[in-house]
Amino acid sequence: MIIKPGISALEKCVEDGCRYILVTMAAKRARMLGENDDSTVTCDSENPVSKAVMEISCGKIGYKKAKIDEE
């Protein structure tokens, strides 16, 4: 099964195209959608991962970098 949009399009949605951030975002959002399907976009698939990826590509889901206090 091929998930659309592709990884090249998704890499543009995060800083420096970090795939680790993409995977983490998609996994966390897919878990949320699995518990309570409150998707912010329409998607052809019922798969929570596909819905999460679609939300990321549409810019509906984002992330904030955690600030580390250095002492």
Summary of the structure (lengths in Angstrom):
residues: 71
radius of gyration: 13.0
end to end distance: 47.7
largest distance: 49.1
contacts: 154
relative contact order: 0.19
helix: 49%
strand: 0%
